[in-house]
Amino acid sequence: MDTTVKTINVEDLRLLYGTREVIHGISFDIYKNEIFGIIGPAQSGKSSLLKCLNRTIDFIPISKVSGTIKVDNENIAKTRDIYSLRRKIGMVAPLPVGLPISIYENVAFAPKCSGITNKGDLDGLVEKCLRQAALWDEVKDRLNNLGTALSGGQQQRLTIARALSHQPEILCLDEFSIAIDPVTTMRIEDVLKELSSEMTIILVTNLIYQAKRLTNRTMFMLNGDIVQIDDSEKIFSDDPGNQKTLEYVNGTFG
């Protein structure tokens, strides 16, 4: 983690769905190459926040965003190349969404769209991404099979591999382990630790121990507000310095 470089800077971010405000003027920074955790109960605005970061919130017609989000010092509201932004910020949803094409093509699809046509380059990238998602050994002999025929946990790992195929600078994961068994989850956590040397990772999770194991800093959100941001060691200590944080982490509310 490089605390001298801000990868993301958020100032007074507000999000409305119709007339209902779900994020209430929050401000925070995310540093280069850190694993930044976001925790909090349901309806806290965590997933909506991720959608704001790469402007997939634009797909929700009733949404209205105000405030400023800067990625690498660029105001994303003013960007002229929204597709480049979304390539820069990879997104992994809570439940797998496999494309109804082969395992190979699921991973090769985005690189092909970006202009990579050499088969050797594509083969290498597909293998690299599937290895990073802890899936290669299970599918290397059936890459031409449908991705949608994989198990739920395998499809989620395929979704991670597909997100990595964009070669993003920032990777957002929204409850990535919801459909994955604990052993595979730990394998992917190890991969994420390694990937943080190459990219910034934002992890939304309801698993307190996952956030404790994996993140450098953690932000606790509640009802669209930030309750606390601090080093994860502090957040998950016996004295985080905030009573609401202590109660949530210990499972006494939320």
TAGIBEL-V771491 format. One record per residue. N is the residue number from 0. RES is the residue in one small letter. SS is DSSP state (a for helix, b for strand, c for the rest). PHI is phi in whole degrees, -180 to 180 (none if undefined). OMEGA is omega in degrees with one decimal (NA if undefined). Layout:
# TAGIBEL-V771491
n | res | ss | phi | omega
N | RES | SS | PHI | OMEGA
N | RES | SS | PHI | OMEGA
This chain:
# TAGIBEL-V771491
n | res | ss | phi | omega
0 | m | c | none | 179.9
1 | d | b | -111 | -175.9
2 | t | b | -77 | 176.5
3 | t | b | -91 | -177.6
4 | v | b | -124 | 176.7
5 | k | b | -91 | 175.9
6 | t | b | -77 | 179.5
7 | i | b | -130 | 175.1
8 | n | b | -128 | -178.9
9 | v | b | -116 | -179.2
10 | e | b | -129 | 173.2
11 | d | b | 51 | -179.4
12 | l | b | -74 | 174.3
13 | r | b | -126 | 178.4
14 | l | b | -134 | 175.9
15 | l | b | -116 | 165.7
16 | y | b | -107 | -171.9
17 | g | c | 68 | 178.4
18 | t | c | -100 | -176.3
19 | r | b | -95 | 178.5
20 | e | b | -85 | -176.7
21 | v | b | -110 | 171.1
22 | i | b | -128 | -164.6
23 | h | b | -112 | 171.9
24 | g | b | 68 | -177.1
25 | i | b | -94 | 179.0
26 | s | b | -137 | 177.7
27 | f | b | -168 | 177.2
28 | d | b | -123 | 172.4
29 | i | b | -126 | -174.0
30 | y | b | -93 | -179.8
31 | k | b | -62 | 175.5
32 | n | c | 65 | 173.5
33 | e | c | -97 | 168.0
34 | i | b | -101 | -172.3
35 | f | b | -106 | -178.1
36 | g | b | -94 | 173.7
37 | i | b | -127 | -179.7
38 | i | b | -123 | 178.1
39 | g | c | 148 | -179.6
40 | p | c | -69 | 177.3
41 | a | c | -57 | 179.1
42 | q | c | 68 | 177.5
43 | s | c | -90 | 179.9
44 | g | c | 100 | -174.3
45 | k | a | -65 | -178.4
46 | s | a | -67 | 177.5
47 | s | a | -62 | 178.0
48 | l | a | -61 | 178.8
49 | l | a | -60 | 179.3
50 | k | a | -63 | 177.3
51 | c | a | -68 | -172.7
52 | l | a | -67 | 178.1
53 | n | c | -116 | 173.8
54 | r | c | 61 | 168.3
55 | t | a | -73 | 172.7
56 | i | a | -61 | 179.5
57 | d | a | -62 | -178.5
58 | f | a | -77 | 179.6
59 | i | c | -100 | -170.3
60 | p | c | -58 | -175.7
61 | i | c | -87 | -177.5
62 | s | b | -84 | 175.0
63 | k | b | -141 | -177.2
64 | v | b | -110 | 172.1
65 | s | b | -134 | -172.5
66 | g | b | 95 | -174.8
67 | t | b | -130 | 170.1
68 | i | b | -122 | 177.0
69 | k | b | -114 | 173.7
70 | v | b | -116 | -173.5
71 | d | c | 52 | 176.6
72 | n | c | 70 | 177.3
73 | e | b | -102 | 176.3
74 | n | b | -70 | -172.4
75 | i | a | -70 | 176.6
76 | a | a | -68 | -176.4
77 | k | a | -108 | -177.1
78 | t | c | -64 | 179.7
79 | r | c | -93 | -176.8
80 | d | c | -126 | -177.5
81 | i | a | -65 | -179.0
82 | y | a | -70 | 176.1
83 | s | a | -65 | 177.0
84 | l | a | -60 | -177.3
85 | r | a | -73 | 171.3
86 | r | a | -73 | -179.7
87 | k | a | -69 | -177.2
88 | i | b | -114 | 178.4
89 | g | b | -74 | -175.7
90 | m | b | -133 | 176.3
91 | v | b | -119 | -176.0
92 | a | c | -81 | -177.6
93 | p | c | -63 | -179.4
94 | l | c | -115 | -175.2
95 | p | c | -65 | 175.8
96 | v | c | -128 | -179.3
97 | g | c | -80 | 174.8
98 | l | c | -78 | -177.1
99 | p | c | -78 | 177.4
100 | i | c | -136 | -175.3
101 | s | b | -65 | 176.5
102 | i | a | -57 | -180.0
103 | y | a | -59 | -175.9
104 | e | a | -69 | 175.0
105 | n | a | -57 | -177.2
106 | v | a | -86 | -175.9
107 | a | a | -82 | -172.7
108 | f | a | -57 | -177.1
109 | a | a | -66 | 177.0
110 | p | a | -58 | 177.4
111 | k | a | -62 | -179.7
112 | c | a | -64 | -179.0
113 | s | c | -88 | 172.9
114 | g | c | 110 | 178.1
115 | i | c | -82 | -176.4
116 | t | c | -121 | -179.3
117 | n | c | -67 | -174.8
118 | k | a | -62 | 178.8
119 | g | a | -63 | 177.6
120 | d | a | -65 | -180.0
121 | l | a | -66 | 179.6
122 | d | a | -59 | -179.3
123 | g | a | -65 | -179.5
124 | l | a | -69 | 178.2
125 | v | a | -61 | 179.4
126 | e | a | -63 | -179.6
127 | k | a | -58 | -176.7
128 | c | a | -69 | 178.0
129 | l | a | -68 | 175.5
130 | r | a | -66 | 179.9
131 | q | a | -62 | 179.3
132 | a | c | -90 | 178.2
133 | a | c | 58 | -176.8
134 | l | c | -123 | -171.2
135 | w | a | -55 | -174.9
136 | d | a | -63 | -178.3
137 | e | a | -86 | -173.1
138 | v | a | -125 | -172.0
139 | k | c | -60 | -179.4
140 | d | c | -97 | -179.8
141 | r | c | -143 | -177.2
142 | l | c | -65 | 179.9
143 | n | c | -88 | 176.2
144 | n | c | -74 | 178.8
145 | l | b | -63 | 175.7
146 | g | a | -63 | -178.6
147 | t | a | -73 | 178.1
148 | a | a | -88 | 178.6
149 | l | c | -73 | 174.9
150 | s | c | -67 | -178.9
151 | g | a | -58 | 180.0
152 | g | a | -66 | 177.9
153 | q | a | -68 | 177.7
154 | q | a | -64 | 177.6
155 | q | a | -66 | 177.3
156 | r | a | -67 | 174.8
157 | l | a | -66 | 175.8
158 | t | a | -62 | 177.2
159 | i | a | -65 | 178.3
160 | a | a | -61 | 179.7
161 | r | a | -66 | 177.3
162 | a | a | -64 | 179.8
163 | l | a | -71 | -178.3
164 | s | c | -66 | 175.0
165 | h | c | -72 | -172.7
166 | q | c | 52 | -174.6
167 | p | c | -71 | 172.7
168 | e | c | -90 | 179.4
169 | i | b | -132 | 179.2
170 | l | b | -121 | 178.6
171 | c | b | -104 | 178.7
172 | l | b | -123 | -178.1
173 | d | b | -108 | -179.5
174 | e | c | 53 | -173.5
175 | f | c | -62 | -172.5
176 | s | c | -97 | -174.6
177 | i | c | -63 | -177.6
178 | a | c | -115 | -175.3
179 | i | c | -118 | -179.6
180 | d | c | -69 | -174.8
181 | p | a | -59 | -178.4
182 | v | a | -65 | 179.0
183 | t | a | -67 | 177.1
184 | t | a | -57 | 179.7
185 | m | a | -65 | 178.0
186 | r | a | -64 | -179.5
187 | i | a | -70 | 175.9
188 | e | a | -59 | 177.7
189 | d | a | -63 | 178.0
190 | v | a | -64 | -179.1
191 | l | a | -63 | 176.8
192 | k | a | -61 | 178.9
193 | e | a | -69 | -177.7
194 | l | a | -66 | -178.3
195 | s | c | -65 | 173.7
196 | s | c | -76 | -177.7
197 | e | c | -109 | -173.4
198 | m | c | -151 | 173.6
199 | t | b | -92 | -176.5
200 | i | b | -123 | 177.0
201 | i | b | -115 | -172.5
202 | l | b | -120 | 169.4
203 | v | b | -91 | -179.0
204 | t | c | -149 | 171.6
205 | n | c | -96 | 179.7
206 | l | c | -92 | -175.4
207 | i | a | -58 | -177.5
208 | y | a | -70 | 175.3
209 | q | a | -66 | 177.2
210 | a | a | -61 | -179.7
211 | k | a | -64 | -178.3
212 | r | a | -70 | -160.3
213 | l | a | -106 | -166.4
214 | t | c | -96 | 172.3
215 | n | c | -83 | 176.2
216 | r | b | -131 | -178.6
217 | t | b | -134 | 175.0
218 | m | b | -113 | 178.4
219 | f | b | -100 | 179.8
220 | m | b | -109 | 178.7
221 | l | b | -148 | 177.4
222 | n | c | 53 | 175.2
223 | g | c | 83 | 177.8
224 | d | b | -118 | 172.2
225 | i | b | -90 | 175.9
226 | v | b | -84 | -176.7
227 | q | b | -161 | 167.7
228 | i | b | -126 | 179.3
229 | d | b | -164 | 171.8
230 | d | b | -56 | -177.5
231 | s | a | -61 | 177.1
232 | e | a | -58 | 178.4
233 | k | a | -75 | -177.8
234 | i | a | -57 | -174.2
235 | f | c | -100 | 177.4
236 | s | c | -86 | 177.9
237 | d | c | -72 | 179.8
238 | d | c | -140 | -178.9
239 | p | c | -72 | 179.6
240 | g | c | 92 | 177.9
241 | n | c | -143 | -174.4
242 | q | a | -65 | 179.6
243 | k | a | -65 | 177.4
244 | t | a | -62 | 179.9
245 | l | a | -58 | -178.6
246 | e | a | -66 | -179.2
247 | y | a | -68 | -178.2
248 | v | a | -63 | 179.8
249 | n | c | -87 | 175.5
250 | g | c | 76 | -179.6
251 | t | c | -94 | 168.0
252 | f | c | -158 | 179.1
253 | g | c | 104 | NA
